[in-house]
Amino acid sequence: MLLEIGGNALGLVLAALLLKDMSLGGTAFLIAVLIFSAISMIAKPLIEKVALKNVEALQGSSSLITTFIALVLTKLISDGLDIDGVSTWVIATVIVWLVTLLAGIILPMIFLKKVIEENN
């Protein structure tokens, strides 16, 4: 769970750095990350269940849909996230999704390597 929150934070920060129409605000950023992460964790199983019932093609896109929904709801609930423009919404969704995916792969390997080194 902490790794997923960290991945979400990295994704939001990178998207905000790369996109001029996306911004994150100071301490409100922490609240935005927590809201985004909570929404992602709640929405993902629901969206995957719908995807499994309806269309096989939706299965692969369920994480992208979850990321988009989490961004929309986080913007509505929090003052810590601002996104303007359709292209910014699309690109931000892809960036946050991709960074979270990569962080979910890379961060556990880094921590596992440290644990193995400490035990040797």
JOHU-V407201 format. One record per residue. N is the residue number from 1. RES is the residue in three letters. SS is DSSP state (helix for helix, strand for strand, loop for the rest). OMEGA is omega in whole degrees, 0 to 359 (* if undefined). D_FIRST is the distance of its C-alpha to the first C-alpha in Angstrom with 1 decimal. Layout:
n={N	N}
res={RES	RES}
ss={SS	SS}
omega={OMEGA	OMEGA}
d_first={D_FIRST	D_FIRST}
This chain:
n={1	2	3	4	5	6	7	8	9	10	11	12	13	14	15	16	17	18	19	20	21	22	23	24	25	26	27	28	29	30	31	32	33	34	35	36	37	38	39	40	41	42	43	44	45	46	47	48	49	50	51	52	53	54	55	56	57	58	59	60	61	62	63	64	65	66	67	68	69	70	71	72	73	74	75	76	77	78	79	80	81	82	83	84	85	86	87	88	89	90	91	92	93	94	95	96	97	98	99	100	101	102	103	104	105	106	107	108	109	110	111	112	113	114	115	116	117	118	119	120}
res={MET	LEU	LEU	GLU	ILE	GLY	GLY	ASN	ALA	LEU	GLY	LEU	VAL	LEU	ALA	ALA	LEU	LEU	LEU	LYS	ASP	MET	SER	LEU	GLY	GLY	THR	ALA	PHE	LEU	ILE	ALA	VAL	LEU	ILE	PHE	SER	ALA	ILE	SER	MET	ILE	ALA	LYS	PRO	LEU	ILE	GLU	LYS	VAL	ALA	LEU	LYS	ASN	VAL	GLU	ALA	LEU	GLN	GLY	SER	SER	SER	LEU	ILE	THR	THR	PHE	ILE	ALA	LEU	VAL	LEU	THR	LYS	LEU	ILE	SER	ASP	GLY	LEU	ASP	ILE	ASP	GLY	VAL	SER	THR	TRP	VAL	ILE	ALA	THR	VAL	ILE	VAL	TRP	LEU	VAL	THR	LEU	LEU	ALA	GLY	ILE	ILE	LEU	PRO	MET	ILE	PHE	LEU	LYS	LYS	VAL	ILE	GLU	GLU	ASN	ASN}
ss={loop	helix	helix	helix	helix	helix	helix	helix	helix	helix	helix	helix	helix	helix	helix	helix	helix	helix	loop	loop	loop	strand	strand	strand	loop	helix	helix	helix	helix	helix	helix	helix	helix	helix	helix	helix	helix	helix	helix	helix	helix	helix	helix	helix	helix	helix	helix	helix	helix	helix	helix	helix	helix	helix	loop	helix	helix	helix	helix	helix	helix	helix	helix	helix	helix	helix	helix	helix	helix	helix	helix	helix	helix	helix	helix	helix	helix	loop	loop	loop	strand	strand	strand	loop	loop	helix	helix	helix	helix	helix	helix	helix	helix	helix	helix	helix	helix	helix	helix	helix	helix	helix	helix	helix	helix	helix	helix	helix	helix	helix	helix	helix	helix	helix	helix	helix	helix	helix	helix	loop}
omega={179	178	178	177	177	177	177	179	178	179	179	180	181	178	180	178	184	186	183	180	176	179	176	183	173	183	176	177	180	178	179	179	180	178	180	182	179	179	179	182	179	186	186	180	180	180	178	179	178	180	180	182	191	188	179	181	180	183	181	183	184	178	176	179	178	180	180	180	179	177	180	182	178	178	180	185	190	171	186	183	177	179	180	176	183	182	178	177	182	182	178	178	181	181	182	178	183	180	178	177	180	178	178	177	188	184	177	179	179	180	178	178	179	180	179	179	180	181	180	*}
d_first={0.0	3.8	5.4	5.1	6.3	8.6	9.8	10.6	12.4	14.2	15.2	16.5	18.4	20.0	21.0	22.6	24.3	25.7	26.8	29.5	29.0	25.3	24.5	21.9	23.3	22.7	20.9	20.5	18.2	15.5	16.0	16.1	12.7	11.2	13.5	12.8	9.0	10.0	12.9	11.2	9.0	12.3	14.7	13.6	14.6	17.7	18.8	18.4	20.5	23.1	23.2	23.8	26.6	28.3	28.4	27.1	27.1	24.4	21.9	21.4	21.3	18.8	16.0	18.6	19.6	16.2	15.9	19.4	19.0	16.0	18.3	21.3	19.8	18.2	21.7	23.4	21.5	21.0	23.6	21.2	21.4	24.7	25.5	29.1	30.8	30.1	29.7	27.2	25.1	25.3	24.8	21.9	20.2	20.8	19.9	16.4	15.8	17.3	15.5	12.0	13.4	14.9	12.1	10.1	13.3	14.5	11.9	11.3	15.1	15.7	13.8	15.4	18.7	18.6	18.0	20.9	23.1	22.6	23.6	26.7}
